[in-house]
């Protein structure tokens, strides 16, 4: 018994010594990880800066001013109001995502982060803008990587599920008539719309059947939102897409139907996403000219789209840049919050 006790005590001391020897290793590992994250962040900022400079150079600022000056105060007030309403509605994606990811950040902070990320996402791309800034700011707010990933995935899913619902209904109605030579002809577009609506129904049924059950696939875990939350996703995103189309419609000359503007916007959104061009510069204009060129003279259409970019892209981007600068200034004056891991 004495020998066993001695061995146990020796083992205990050896384990304690190993633990003491192991602590510096963990510390060094954490320090290296912090340095890697810091370097990655500066690289990320450099890439964003390059994209912003390239985007700014491609904008004819004199033409932007001349175009906006051509609209009356009432039209501009409506356009700005629709822009604000759309950004506020988009921030509700992250509020619903808070419920899905089960974190407790305050509502004003969540809305601010979402609108900031949205402005950068539209102008520099979803990867560097929407996802990149969410990871940066949410992590500084104390959320863990897993929780942030769920918020990002939920917001992206919300946006495109609402798109499927709205575009599916519009395409299935036969309202959108693509020009000759397009990959999807006018006869096939209604079938594509029907397939989109089927995908939405499948999503809702799956959300209802799974009841928030967590699934594990190759080390990753995920779960569908509850049915009420999935329905909220559809309502939020479909309304937001409709608001964006309303903004373009207000800036268009008389004689263009809202449904036609909505159809052109939805087609342009997919074309811009496939092209991977920041802000969809050139792609959006090409789609609108192809679909609505027979209804609106090209100069007036380009002027309307330029005004739309100024209201929905450039204006919010300037606010977002100032907001992010303020965030970084405040962040450096306060200690880092404790990071939580979150639950699936």
Secondary structure as GFF3:
##gff-version 3
##sequence-region A 1 344
A	DSSP	alpha_helix	2	58	.	.	.	ID=ss1
A	DSSP	alpha_helix	61	69	.	.	.	ID=ss2
A	DSSP	alpha_helix	73	101	.	.	.	ID=ss3
A	DSSP	alpha_helix	107	124	.	.	.	ID=ss4
A	DSSP	pi_helix	126	131	.	.	.	ID=ss5
A	DSSP	alpha_helix	132	140	.	.	.	ID=ss6
A	DSSP	alpha_helix	145	172	.	.	.	ID=ss7
A	DSSP	alpha_helix	186	210	.	.	.	ID=ss8
A	DSSP	beta_strand	215	217	.	.	.	ID=ss9
A	DSSP	beta_strand	220	222	.	.	.	ID=ss10
A	DSSP	alpha_helix	227	251	.	.	.	ID=ss11
A	DSSP	alpha_helix	258	275	.	.	.	ID=ss12
A	DSSP	three_ten_helix	278	280	.	.	.	ID=ss13
A	DSSP	alpha_helix	283	292	.	.	.	ID=ss14
A	DSSP	alpha_helix	298	309	.	.	.	ID=ss15
A	DSSP	pi_helix	310	314	.	.	.	ID=ss16
A	DSSP	alpha_helix	315	331	.	.	.	ID=ss17
###
